[in-house]
Amino acid sequence: PAPSFECAVCLEVLQRPVRTPCGHVFCHCCISASLKNNAWTCPYCRAYLPSEGIPATDIAKKMESTYRNCKECETQVCLSEMRAHLRTCEKYIEKYGPLQELGDAVTRYSCPYCQCEVDEDELMDHCLTYHRSERRAVCCPICCLTPGRDPSYVSRNFISHLQLRHTHHYEDYI
């Protein structure tokens, strides 16, 4: 059967799809928000979830090569770019209002190497893609803005620092 590219939580095209241990696929921000509110149960089948799951890279790859028409303006759009399209689609906005994301209040950080603005989830991928070989000591932009963390902490291996210190989000604990 053809995979569904719709999230059962937000009912929109998947964004950063994650597969839960029980096999269901949700947007990363949707499953994260749902688990915070629903005591670690799958929002679809209510199975216990020991974690939010793993990236559904097979679905993400299929979305990159699958095109659908926007339901409002009929423009053909790659599914992996559909959310970005809906944010600017005048007919969609006119009918439904601006596209709301569960994680809309995402903090943006400046990459310490190139000053590119990314959110916390994108920072690791960005640094692995563009700065893997960088060895300059840099100040962590997340530590600078997180209460209780040392804003002057300088890391000689920033990517390892991200992996060790920032795999969980501050908001998960407040």
N, C-alpha and C positions, 0 to 999 in steps of 0.2 A: 504493500500500500504506500501511496505517496505520503511523505511526512507533512505534518501540519506546521505551518510557519507562524501560527497565531498563539500568543501567550494566553493561557486560561485565566490568568489573574487580571491583566489589563485589557484583554481582548483586542490588542493591537499586534502588528507584526513584531516578531521576536527581536529583541535588542540584546546583544551579547548573550546568546542562549546558553543556558546551564542545564545539564541533565542531572536529576536527582538520583539517589541510589535506587529508588523504586521505578526509575525509567521515564519519568515525566520531564518535559522540557519547558522551562520558563525563562523570562528575561532575568538577567542577573539581579537587577535592582528590585524586581518584583518578588523573587524568591527570598532575597535578603530581608525585605520589608515584611513579608508574610511570616517568615520564621521568627522575627522579633516579636510579632504580635500573636502568634499561634502555637507557642510551646513546641516548636520543632516537629510539626506534622506537615505532610504534603498538602498543599491547598487543593489538590485534585482528588486524591484518594484517601487522605488522612493517615497514611502510613507514617510511622515514626521515621524521622530523618536525623541521623547522627551528624550530618553536615549539609551545607547548601548544595553540594554536588560538585560536579566537574564541568569545565567548559564543553559544550556540545559542538566540538569542532567540525564534526561531520555535517551537522545542520547548518552551521555558519558557512561552511564551504559551499553547500548546495544553495544557500541564500545568495551567495556572491555570483552565482551563474544562473539564477532564476529571475525572470522578469515578469512583472504583472502590471496591469493598468491600474493607476490610481482610481479608486472608486468614485472620486468626485470630479476630477478634471480629465480622466482618461489618458493622461501622459503615461507612457511605458517607463517603469522605474525598476531598477535592480532591487530585489527584496532587502538586501543588506543596507540599502540607502533609502528605503521607504519612509522611515521615521524622519529623516532629514528633509525629505521631500514634503511630508505632511506639515512640518513646521513652517513652511513657506508657501504652501498651496492655498491660494486665495479662496477657492471654492470650499475647501475643507474648513478653513478658519471661519469663513462666513457661516457655514452650516453648524459646526460644532464648537467654535471658539478655538483658542490656541491649544495645541497638543500639550497635554499635561503628562509629565513623567513623575513616577514615584520618587525619583531622586533628583528632582529639579533644583533643589537647594544644594547642589554639589559645589564644594569649595574647589577653586581653581588654584593650581600651583605653578610656579615658574620653574622650568627645568634649570637646575644649577649650571648646566653646561652651555645651553644655547638660549635660555630665557623664553623658550616656547611655552605658551600657556596650555596646561593639560589638567584634567582632574586626577584625583589620587589613583583611581583604577587604571588610568592611561599612562601614568608616570613610569611604571615599571616597563611596560611594553615599549614606550617611547625610548627609554634609556637603553634597553636591550637592543632595539633596532638601530638607533643612531649613535649611541655613545658606549657601546660594549667595551671598546679598547681604551677609553679615557681613564687616566690614572691620576688626574689632578685631585687634590683634596678639596672637597666642596662642603658647604653648609647645607644641611638637609632642609628643604623648604617646608616639609611637613612638620618636623620638629620645631621649626621657627614659629609655627602657628598653633601648635597643639598645647593646651594647658598642661602643666606638669612636666613637660619635656624641656630639655636644655636647648634654648634657641641659638646658642653659639656652638653647638656640637658640630665638629668638622669630621667628615669621614674620608678616609683614604680610598675606600672601596665602596662607593655610594650604592651600587647595585646590590651588593651583599647586605649593606645596611638596610635597604628597602625590604629585601627578602626576610631579614631577621626581625626588624622592628615594626614594619608596617604591613604585615599580612592581614591584620585585623584592623577594623576601623574604630576610631574613637567613639563615633555615634553608636556603635553596637553595645557600648558599656554605660551609656548615660540614660 
